[in-house]
């Protein structure tokens, strides 16, 4: 094969031309090959492609093939999802992982004989026509089924399926209910051609309003694997019986403890610390972060490994966990538990007096935890200890236990307070000081904690408390993750980095414009560091709009991902960072463990040559699966919040506006979360001007203004637990403000009727 001529780094125009004219998938490798790029030019190409994506010039499809933004590959596999009353078939790409909505293509068939029906798959040549896309079928493929999730309802003795997806425009008659009845949540297969499109129920999921159904909706909607095949379960049960082996460092004599949420389903990590007696490290500490040795049980190429890779990570819901590994491993043999011997990968850290890492080493070890402690219990015990010391100092007396009331006891931890928790906190003070000096991004955005009873019913939805105990474990884990990355770098071994790149200039410009609406200055000429954003937050102080500013700063950040090429971690202000501490629930961590095993000669279960050669596609895959898990967890939480609020429909609530668009504004309930919409049609009969620069709506007659960050009271008009949607209205009811609909406004302008978006006037940039 002739060698590709070296052309040099192409321009954006050349890349666009290559992508749009290529008859095959045009990924980074294909572009590099076409232009003969070598060495460092490939790294520059990656940065250039990212800039083009940030600028909206290109988008990516599965496998990281690129195409023009909003475009579709020239040749791709499509699936028919709808056939209208005229017999026109419409299709979508079989896989669509690019940003933006899934495109819908009109299928141009040569003959109506044997016309395509819902679920048909075909290879097609695509072309852009006007504002839409046309698909020219090239080859019919094996037929798939068009599955939809929905709720059955009865009309005149006929069962109909109402889809949960907002893209489902029509209800579908049910040809086979499969034992399900009206009110049931089901998965169904759409088949047939107009006018005989019907639905056949393939799975009954239960009551859609039952809280335990909320996570099932996300699981099925996003296609998350949640059932282990028999061969995977058998493989896990077999390896769970493996002898731990003799070549392990014995750490069972140390009071190592795991500090986790009270309701934790698995226990990846445990920690221990003590003063360093090495004279070369005055005032320093030594610590051990012990992590479940998953690589010992999950070997490359095994049935468990294939399934774990397919899942990418565990998915956590309020009522259940969809684990990456079978329970015999995730909840038992790979879970570090009190009083039992467990296989661990031990990260030994040497910490200087200023909190920086001086050294590290990794071993395979055997541990026997002294305790599994809940965050709240650890915090209560250490707080009691500090209060006891404070009282003793103020009274100039000893620290005898009799001086402490029962409320200030060690929370049942006994000697572990002195042998485990007190040293851990003392060492953490150094790590925390180093963290403060490093100044990582500090966004205090509360998480929502959903508490359920034994039947799965919602007891409460509240912000999750952030304790020092949480920060302590977080900082130990960060230190271990840094050590893992640097240790592998030192061995020139493959690293699966956790990469978080700095924000793009386009996002910084947008943030500057946004902050200007709050009269907060943001200079673009400076070198942007995490503390640049912290400074903005400090300037805002305790202003009402502080949460909104933090949310906008979060949106300014790029999305973190996994890759074998180090680009640093901007948010944590770290140069090298690799996830190491959660191999039970993250495949990326398992890859890092395997690389450590190989690099340091720690025995079996190391990284194979095949895995080492495929680090980049593995990183891309698990990054995609992580985004899927995050979407599932977020959507399910929204459904739980909507279910919790459904009993309060009609009540007036304190809310904060989180976003404004030309069609209305979004608001979230203070302290609970859950976004709901207030359509502009419900704001009264007057015209509202939409100002894109200030993210606000202003009534032309009353000058009533709704802007991002504003706090107000609204009535909860609707809460739908099935799709997590909320809708608010003004306290006085729909359209309470302004003149009645259908008449004329203050200035003689006609009032636009409900449902017509024409009563918005744009102000600012042209759209």
C-alpha positions in Angstrom: 0.0 0.0 0.0 1.5 3.4 -1.0 2.4 5.7 1.9 0.0 8.6 2.5 1.6 11.9 1.5 2.3 14.2 4.4 0.2 17.3 3.9 0.3 18.8 7.4 -2.4 19.9 9.8 -5.5 20.7 7.7 -7.6 23.8 8.1 -11.2 23.7 9.4 -12.5 24.2 5.9 -10.4 21.2 4.6 -11.7 19.0 7.4 -15.3 20.0 6.7 -14.8 19.2 3.0 -13.2 15.8 3.7 -16.0 14.9 6.1 -18.8 15.9 3.8 -17.3 14.2 0.7 -16.1 11.0 2.3 -18.0 7.9 1.3 -17.1 6.1 4.5 -17.1 7.0 8.2 -14.7 9.9 8.8 -13.3 9.6 12.3 -10.1 11.1 13.8 -8.0 8.2 12.5 -9.4 8.6 8.9 -8.7 12.3 8.9 -5.2 11.8 10.3 -4.5 9.2 7.6 -6.0 11.3 4.8 -3.7 14.3 5.6 -0.7 12.1 6.5 -0.5 13.4 10.1 2.2 12.1 12.4 3.2 12.3 16.0 2.3 15.5 17.8 0.1 16.6 14.8 -2.4 13.9 15.8 -2.7 15.6 19.3 -3.1 19.0 17.6 -5.8 17.4 15.3 -7.8 16.2 18.4 -7.7 19.8 19.8 -8.8 21.2 16.4 -11.7 18.8 16.1 -12.8 19.7 19.7 -12.7 23.4 18.8 -14.8 22.7 15.7 -17.3 20.8 17.8 -17.5 23.7 20.4 -18.0 26.1 17.5 -20.9 24.1 16.2 -19.2 23.1 12.9 -19.2 19.3 13.4 -20.8 16.7 15.5 -19.9 13.1 16.3 -21.7 9.9 15.8 -21.1 6.4 17.3 -17.5 5.2 17.0 -16.5 8.9 17.0 -17.1 9.3 13.2 -17.6 13.0 12.5 -20.1 14.7 10.3 -21.3 18.3 9.7 -23.2 19.7 12.6 -26.8 18.6 12.3 -25.9 16.3 9.5 -26.0 12.6 9.1 -23.4 10.2 7.6 -23.8 9.7 3.8 -24.4 6.0 4.2 -25.9 4.7 7.4 -28.4 2.2 8.9 -31.9 3.6 9.5 -34.9 2.2 11.2 -38.5 3.0 10.3 -40.3 4.5 13.3 -43.5 5.9 11.8 -45.7 5.6 8.7 -48.3 8.4 8.2 -51.8 8.1 6.9 -50.5 8.7 3.3 -48.2 5.7 3.6 -45.1 7.9 3.8 -42.4 6.1 5.9 -40.2 8.1 8.3 -36.9 6.7 9.7 -34.2 7.6 12.2 -30.6 6.5 12.5 -30.4 3.1 14.3 -27.8 4.6 16.6 -27.6 8.3 17.4 -25.2 9.5 20.1 -24.4 12.9 18.8 -25.5 16.0 20.6 -28.8 17.5 19.5 -32.2 15.8 18.7 -32.4 12.6 16.8 -33.0 13.5 13.1 -36.1 12.2 11.2 -35.7 11.3 7.6 -38.3 10.9 4.8 -37.9 7.6 3.1 -38.0 7.9 -0.7 -39.0 4.5 -2.0 -38.8 3.5 -5.7 -42.0 1.5 -5.5 -44.9 1.4 -3.1 -45.1 -2.4 -3.7 -43.9 -4.0 -0.5 -43.6 -0.6 1.2 -41.7 -0.4 4.5 -43.4 -0.8 7.8 -42.6 0.2 11.4 -39.5 -1.6 12.6 -38.0 -2.2 9.2 -34.2 -1.7 9.0 -32.2 -0.7 5.9 -29.0 0.6 4.7 -29.5 4.0 3.1 -27.8 6.8 1.2 -28.8 10.1 2.8 -29.0 13.6 1.4 -30.0 17.0 2.8 -33.0 18.5 1.0 -34.1 22.0 2.0 -34.6 21.9 5.8 -34.9 18.2 6.0 -33.3 14.9 5.1 -34.2 12.2 2.6 -33.2 8.5 2.8 -32.7 6.4 -0.3 -32.9 2.7 0.6 -29.9 0.7 -0.7 -30.4 -2.7 1.1 -33.1 -4.2 3.3 -31.7 -5.6 6.5 -33.0 -8.0 9.1 -36.1 -6.5 10.6 -36.0 -5.2 14.1 -39.0 -4.3 16.3 -40.0 -0.8 17.2 -40.4 -1.0 21.0 -42.2 1.7 22.9 -42.9 2.2 26.6 -46.3 3.4 27.6 -49.4 3.1 29.7 -52.5 1.2 28.6 -55.9 2.9 28.7 -59.4 1.8 27.8 -61.6 3.6 25.4 -65.0 2.1 24.6 -63.8 -1.4 25.3 -60.6 -1.1 23.2 -57.2 -1.0 24.8 -54.9 1.8 23.6 -51.2 2.4 24.3 -50.2 6.0 25.2 -46.4 6.3 24.8 -44.3 8.0 27.5 -41.9 9.5 25.0 -43.0 13.0 24.0 -42.1 12.1 20.3 -45.0 9.6 20.3 -47.7 11.7 18.6 -50.6 9.2 18.5 -52.0 6.5 20.8 -51.8 3.1 19.3 -54.5 0.4 19.4 -53.4 -2.8 21.2 -53.6 -6.1 19.2 -52.2 -8.3 22.0 -52.2 -7.1 25.6 -50.2 -10.1 26.8 -52.1 -10.2 30.1 -51.8 -6.5 30.9 -54.7 -4.3 31.5 -55.7 -0.7 31.6 -53.4 1.4 33.8 -50.4 -0.9 33.4 -47.0 0.3 32.4 -45.8 -1.9 29.5 -43.2 -2.4 26.8 -44.8 -3.0 23.4 -43.8 -3.8 19.9 -45.2 -1.5 17.2 -45.9 -3.4 14.0 -47.9 -3.0 10.7 -48.6 -0.3 8.2 -51.2 2.4 8.1 -54.0 2.2 8.7 -53.3 -1.0 10.7 -50.5 0.0 13.0 -51.0 -1.8 16.3 -49.1 -2.6 19.4 -48.3 -6.0 20.9 -47.3 -6.0 24.6 -44.0 -7.7 25.1 -43.5 -7.0 28.9 -45.7 -5.9 31.7 -43.8 -3.6 34.0 -46.5 -2.8 36.6 -48.2 0.3 37.9 -46.6 3.4 36.4 -47.4 5.4 39.5 -45.8 2.9 41.9 -42.5 4.5 43.0 -40.5 1.3 42.2 -41.6 1.7 38.6 -39.8 5.1 38.2 -36.3 3.5 37.9 -37.7 0.7 35.6 -38.9 3.4 33.2 -35.3 4.8 33.0 -33.8 1.3 32.7 -36.1 0.4 29.8 -36.1 3.8 28.1 -32.3 4.0 27.9 -31.7 0.3 27.3 -29.6 -0.3 30.4 -28.8 -4.0 30.8 -30.2 -5.0 34.2 -30.4 -8.8 34.1 -27.3 -11.0 34.2 -27.2 -14.1 32.0 -26.8 -17.4 33.7 -23.2 -17.9 32.4 -22.2 -14.6 34.0 -23.8 -15.5 37.3 -22.1 -18.9 37.3 -18.8 -17.4 36.4 -19.1 -14.9 39.3 -20.0 -17.6 41.8 -17.1 -19.7 40.6 -14.4 -17.0 41.0 -15.9 -15.8 44.3 -14.6 -19.1 45.8 -11.0 -18.4 44.7 -8.4 -18.6 47.4 -6.9 -15.2 48.1 -3.4 -16.5 47.6 -0.2 -16.3 49.7 1.6 -13.4 47.9 -0.4 -10.7 49.6 0.8 -8.0 52.0 -1.0 -8.8 55.3 -2.7 -5.6 56.6 -5.2 -7.3 59.0 -3.4 -5.9 62.1 -4.3 -2.3 61.1 -7.5 -0.6 62.2 -8.6 0.1 58.6 -12.2 1.4 58.3 -14.7 2.1 55.6 -16.7 5.3 55.8 -19.7 5.2 53.5 -23.4 6.3 53.2 -25.6 4.5 55.7 -27.5 2.8 52.8 -24.4 1.9 50.7 -24.9 -1.2 48.6 -21.2 -1.9 48.1 -18.0 -0.9 49.8 -15.1 -0.2 47.4 -12.7 1.6 49.7 -11.3 1.8 53.2 -8.7 4.1 54.8 -6.1 4.2 57.5 -3.5 6.9 58.6 -0.7 7.3 61.2 2.1 9.8 61.8 5.2 9.0 59.7 8.1 8.1 61.9 10.6 8.6 59.0 13.0 11.4 60.0 13.1 12.4 56.3 9.4 13.4 56.5 9.1 15.6 59.6 5.5 16.4 60.5 4.4 14.1 57.7 1.9 11.2 57.7 1.6 7.8 56.1 -1.8 6.6 54.9 -3.3 3.5 53.2 -6.2 3.6 50.8 -7.4 0.0 50.4 -9.5 -0.7 47.4 -11.4 -3.9 46.5 -9.1 -6.1 44.3 -11.7 -6.6 41.6 -9.0 -7.4 38.9 -8.2 -10.6 40.9 -11.8 -11.9 40.3 -12.7 -10.2 36.9 -10.2 -11.4 34.4 -9.9 -10.0 30.9 -12.1 -11.8 28.3 -14.2 -13.7 30.9 -18.0 -13.7 30.8 -18.1 -11.3 33.8 -15.6 -9.0 32.1 -17.6 -8.9 28.8 -20.8 -8.0 30.8 -19.0 -5.4 32.9 -17.6 -3.7 29.8 -21.1 -3.7 28.3 -22.5 -2.0 31.3 -19.6 0.4 31.9 -20.6 1.3 35.4 -23.2 0.6 38.1 -26.4 2.8 38.0 -27.7 4.0 41.3 -31.4 4.7 41.9 -33.3 5.6 45.1 -34.9 2.1 45.2 -32.3 -0.1 43.6 -28.9 -0.4 42.1 -28.1 -1.9 38.6 -24.6 -3.2 39.4 -21.8 -3.6 37.0 -20.9 -6.9 38.6 -23.1 -9.7 39.8 -24.1 -9.5 43.5 -21.9 -12.4 44.5 -19.0 -10.1 43.8 -20.3 -6.5 44.1 -22.2 -7.0 47.3 -20.1 -9.9 48.8 -16.6 -11.0 47.9 -15.5 -7.7 46.4 -17.1 -5.6 49.1 -14.9 -4.6 52.0 -16.7 -5.6 55.2 -16.0 -5.6 58.9 -14.4 -8.6 60.4 -13.9 -10.7 57.3 -10.8 -11.2 55.1 -10.9 -9.5 51.8 -8.6 -9.1 48.8 -7.5 -5.5 48.3 -5.2 -3.3 46.2 -3.4 -1.2 48.7 -2.2 2.3 47.8 0.5 3.3 50.4 0.8 7.1 50.5 3.5 9.3 52.1 2.2 12.7 52.8 4.4 15.7 53.6 3.6 18.2 56.4 2.2 20.6 53.8 -0.3 18.0 52.5 1.5 17.2 49.3 2.2 13.6 48.1 5.9 12.6 48.6 5.6 9.0 47.6 3.4 6.0 46.9 3.6 2.3 46.3 1.0 -0.3 45.4 0.6 -3.9 46.7 -1.9 -6.6 46.6 -3.0 -7.1 50.2 -5.4 -8.9 52.5 -7.4 -6.7 54.8 -9.9 -7.3 57.6 -11.8 -4.1 58.3 -12.2 -2.9 61.9 -15.6 -1.3 61.0 -18.0 -0.1 58.4 -19.0 3.3 59.6 -21.8 5.6 58.2 -20.7 9.2 57.4 -23.1 10.6 60.0 -21.8 8.3 62.8 -18.1 9.1 62.0 -18.9 12.8 62.0 -20.8 12.6 65.3 -18.0 10.7 67.0 -15.3 13.1 65.8 -17.4 16.2 66.7 -17.9 14.7 70.2 -14.2 14.2 70.5 -13.4 17.8 69.5 -16.0 19.1 71.9 -14.6 17.1 74.7 -11.1 18.4 74.0 -12.5 22.0 73.9 -14.3 21.6 77.2 -11.2 20.0 78.8 -9.0 22.9 77.6 -11.5 25.6 78.8 -11.8 24.0 82.2 -8.1 23.2 82.4 -8.9 19.6 83.3 -8.0 16.2 81.9 -9.9 14.4 79.1 -11.4 11.8 81.4 -14.4 10.0 79.9 -16.5 10.8 83.0 -16.5 14.5 81.9 -18.5 13.7 78.8 -22.3 13.4 78.8 -23.9 10.4 77.0 -24.8 12.8 74.1 -21.1 13.4 73.5 -20.1 9.7 73.5 -18.1 8.0 70.8 -21.3 6.8 69.1 -20.5 3.2 69.9 -17.2 3.2 68.1 -15.2 2.5 71.3 -11.4 2.5 70.8 -11.7 3.1 67.0 -12.2 6.8 67.7 -8.7 7.1 69.0 -7.0 4.4 66.8 -8.7 5.1 63.5 -10.8 8.3 63.3 -8.7 10.8 65.1 -5.5 9.9 63.0 -7.6 10.0 59.8 -8.9 13.5 60.6 -5.4 14.7 61.6 -3.9 13.5 58.3 -6.9 14.9 56.4 -6.2 18.4 57.7 -3.0 18.3 55.8 -4.6 17.0 52.6 -7.3 19.6 52.9 -4.8 22.5 53.4 -3.1 21.4 50.2 -6.4 21.2 48.4 -7.2 24.8 49.5 -3.9 26.0 48.2 -4.4 24.2 44.9 -7.9 25.9 44.7 -10.0 23.5 42.7 -13.4 24.4 41.4 -15.7 24.9 44.4 -19.3 24.6 43.4 -21.6 24.0 46.3 -24.6 22.5 44.5 -26.7 20.4 46.8 -27.7 16.8 45.8 -31.2 15.6 46.5 -31.6 12.7 48.9 -34.8 10.6 48.5 -35.8 8.6 51.5 -38.1 5.6 51.0 -40.0 3.3 53.4 -39.9 -0.5 53.2 -42.6 -0.5 50.6 -40.7 1.9 48.3 -43.0 4.8 49.1 -41.5 8.3 49.4 -40.9 9.5 52.9 -39.0 12.7 52.1 -37.1 14.6 49.4 -34.4 16.9 50.9 -31.0 18.3 50.1 -28.2 15.9 51.1 -26.1 17.2 54.0 -22.4 17.7 53.2 -20.3 16.8 56.2 -16.5 17.0 56.8 -16.6 13.2 56.8 -17.6 13.3 53.1 -14.8 15.7 52.3 -12.3 13.6 54.2 -13.0 10.4 52.2 -13.1 12.5 49.0 -9.6 13.9 49.6 -8.1 10.5 50.4 -9.7 9.1 47.2 -8.3 12.0 45.1 -4.8 11.4 46.6 -5.0 7.7 45.7 -6.3 8.5 42.2 -3.4 10.9 41.6 -0.9 8.4 42.9 -2.2 5.7 40.6 -1.9 7.9 37.5 1.6 9.1 38.5 2.8 5.5 39.4 1.7 4.3 36.0 3.4 7.2 34.2 6.6 6.4 36.1 6.4 2.9 34.6 5.4 4.2 31.2 2.4 2.0 31.5 -1.1 2.7 29.9 -3.3 5.0 32.0 -7.0 5.5 31.6 -7.1 9.1 32.6 -10.1 11.0 33.9 -9.9 14.1 31.7 -11.6 17.4 32.3 -10.5 20.0 29.8 -10.8 23.8 30.4 -13.9 25.6 29.1 -14.0 26.7 25.5 -13.7 30.3 24.6 -17.3 30.2 23.3 -18.6 29.1 26.6 -16.6 31.7 28.5 -18.0 34.4 26.2 -21.5 33.2 27.0 -20.7 33.2 30.7 -19.4 36.8 30.5 -22.7 37.9 28.8 -24.7 36.0 31.4 -22.8 37.5 34.4 -23.2 41.0 32.9 -27.0 40.7 33.5 -26.3 40.4 37.2 -23.7 43.3 37.0 -20.9 40.9 37.7 -17.8 41.5 35.6 -15.8 38.7 34.1 -12.6 39.4 32.2 -11.8 37.2 29.1 -8.2 38.2 28.7 -7.0 36.3 31.8 -5.6 32.8 32.1 -8.7 30.8 33.2 -8.1 28.6 36.3 -10.6 26.9 38.6 -10.1 29.7 41.1 -11.2 32.2 38.5 -14.7 30.9 38.9 -14.3 30.6 42.7 -13.5 34.3 42.7 -16.8 35.0 40.9 -18.7 33.0 43.5 -16.9 34.8 46.3 -17.8 38.2 44.8 -21.5 37.2 44.6 -21.5 36.4 48.3 -24.9 35.4 49.7 -26.9 37.1 46.9 -30.3 35.5 46.1 -29.0 34.7 42.6 -25.9 32.8 43.9 -27.3 29.3 43.1 -28.1 30.4 39.6 -24.6 31.8 39.1 -23.1 28.4 40.3 -25.4 26.5 37.9 -24.3 28.6 35.0 -20.6 28.2 35.9 -21.3 24.4 36.0 -22.8 24.6 32.5 -19.7 26.5 31.3 -17.5 23.5 32.2 -16.7 20.8 29.6 -17.9 17.3 30.2 -15.3 15.0 31.8 -14.4 11.8 29.9 -12.0 8.8 30.0 -9.0 8.7 27.6 -5.5 7.3 27.5 -4.0 10.7 26.5 -3.5 13.0 29.5 -5.2 16.5 29.2 -5.3 17.1 33.0 -8.3 17.6 35.2 -9.2 21.3 35.2 -11.9 21.1 37.9 -9.6 19.5 40.4 -6.6 21.6 39.3 -4.6 18.4 38.8 -2.1 17.5 36.1 -2.6 13.8 36.2 -5.7 12.0 37.4 -7.0 8.5 36.9 -9.9 6.8 38.6 -8.7 4.0 40.8 -10.9 3.9 43.8 -14.2 2.3 42.6 -13.5 -0.8 40.5 -16.8 -2.4 41.8 -18.8 0.2 40.0 -16.6 1.7 37.3 -14.9 -0.2 34.5 -12.4 2.7 34.1 -11.1 1.9 37.6 -10.8 -1.8 36.7 -8.6 -0.9 33.7 -6.3 1.1 36.0 -6.1 -1.7 38.4 -5.1 -4.1 35.7 -2.5 -1.8 34.4 -1.0 -1.5 37.9 -1.0 -5.3 38.3 1.0 -5.6 35.0 3.3 -2.6 35.6 4.3 -3.7 39.2 4.3 -7.5 38.6 1.5 -8.1 41.1 0.3 -11.4 39.7 -2.6 -12.5 37.6 -5.4 -10.4 36.2 -3.3 -7.7 34.6 -3.9 -5.6 31.5 -3.5 -7.5 28.3 -1.7 -6.3 25.2 -5.0 -6.3 23.3 -6.6 -4.0 26.0 -3.5 -1.8 26.0 -3.9 -1.3 22.2 -7.6 -0.4 22.5 -7.5 2.1 25.3 -8.9 4.9 23.3 -12.1 3.2 22.0 -12.6 1.6 25.5 -12.4 5.1 27.0 -14.9 6.5 24.4 -17.3 3.6 25.1 -17.3 3.9 28.9 -17.6 7.7 28.7 -20.8 7.2 26.7 -22.1 4.6 29.1 -21.4 7.0 32.0 -23.5 9.7 30.4 -26.3 7.1 30.0 -26.2 6.3 33.6 -26.2 9.9 34.7 -29.2 10.6 32.5 -31.1 7.6 34.0 -30.3 8.6 37.6 -31.3 12.3 36.9 -34.6 11.3 35.2 -35.5 8.9 37.9 -34.8 11.5 40.6 -37.1 13.9 38.8 -39.9 11.3 38.7 -39.6 10.7 42.4 -39.7 14.5 43.1 -42.8 14.8 40.8 -44.4 11.9 42.7 -43.6 13.5 46.0 -45.1 16.8 44.9 -48.2 15.2 43.2 -49.9 15.3 46.6 -49.3 19.0 46.8 -50.9 20.0 43.5 -52.8 23.3 44.0 -50.5 24.5 46.7 -48.5 27.8 46.5 -44.8 27.1 46.6 -41.6 29.1 46.9 -39.7 28.7 43.7 -36.7 30.1 41.8 -36.5 30.7 38.1 -33.8 28.6 36.6 -34.2 29.4 32.9 -36.1 31.7 30.6 -37.0 31.0 26.9 -39.3 32.7 24.4 -42.1 30.2 25.2 -42.0 30.6 29.0 -39.8 30.1 32.0 -38.6 27.2 34.1 -38.7 27.2 37.9 -37.5 24.8 40.6 -39.0 24.3 44.1 -36.7 25.7 46.7 -35.0 23.0 48.7 -36.4 20.1 46.6 -35.4 20.6 43.0 -37.4 19.3 40.1 -37.9 21.8 37.2 -41.3 22.8 36.1 -42.5 25.1 33.3 -44.7 28.2 33.3 -45.9 28.6 29.7 -46.0 32.2 28.5 -49.6 31.6 27.5 -50.5 31.3 31.2 -48.9 34.7 32.1 -51.8 36.8 31.0 -53.1 38.3 27.8 -50.5 41.0 27.2 -47.4 40.8 25.0 -44.2 39.6 26.6 -40.8 40.7 25.2 -38.1 38.0 25.4 -34.7 39.5 26.0 -32.1 36.9 25.1 -29.2 38.9 26.6 -30.8 39.2 30.1 -32.7 35.9 30.0 -35.9 37.6 30.8 -39.6 38.1 29.8 -41.2 41.5 30.3 -44.8 42.3 29.9 -45.3 45.3 27.5 -48.3 46.7 29.4 -47.7 45.9 33.1 -43.8 45.7 32.9 -44.1 42.5 34.9 -40.6 40.9 34.6 -39.5 37.3 34.9 -35.8 36.7 34.9 -33.3 33.9 35.7 -32.5 33.7 39.4 -35.6 35.5 40.5 -37.5 34.1 43.6 -41.3 34.1 43.6 -44.3 32.1 44.6 -46.2 29.9 42.1 -49.0 27.5 42.3 -48.2 23.9 41.4 -50.7 23.1 38.7 -49.5 19.6 37.6 -47.0 17.0 38.7 -46.6 13.9 36.5 -44.6 11.1 38.2 -44.4 9.0 35.0 -42.3 11.5 33.0 -41.1 13.7 35.9 -42.7 16.9 34.5 -44.0 19.7 36.6 -46.1 22.7 35.6 -46.6 25.9 37.5 -49.0 28.8 37.2 -49.4 32.2 38.8 -50.9 32.1 42.3 -54.1 33.7 41.1 -54.5 31.1 38.3 -53.8 30.9 34.6 -53.6 34.2 32.8 -54.5 36.1 36.0 -52.4 39.1 35.0 -53.3 41.4 32.2 -56.5 41.9 30.2 -58.7 39.0 29.3 -57.8 36.9 26.3 -59.5 37.6 22.9 -59.9 41.3 23.5 -57.4 44.2 23.0 -54.5 45.2 25.1 -53.8 48.6 26.6 -52.3 49.9 23.4 -55.0 48.5 21.1 -53.0 45.4 20.1 -54.9 42.2 19.6 -54.4 39.6 22.3 -53.0 36.3 21.0 -55.0 33.3 22.1 -53.6 30.5 24.2 -51.3 28.1 22.5 -50.0 30.7 20.0 -46.4 31.7 20.7 -46.8 34.9 18.6 -47.2 37.0 21.7 -43.4 37.0 22.2 -41.2 39.7 20.9 -37.5 39.0 20.7 -35.0 41.5 21.9 -31.3 41.0 21.5 -29.4 38.8 18.9 -31.2 37.7 15.8 -32.2 34.1 15.8 
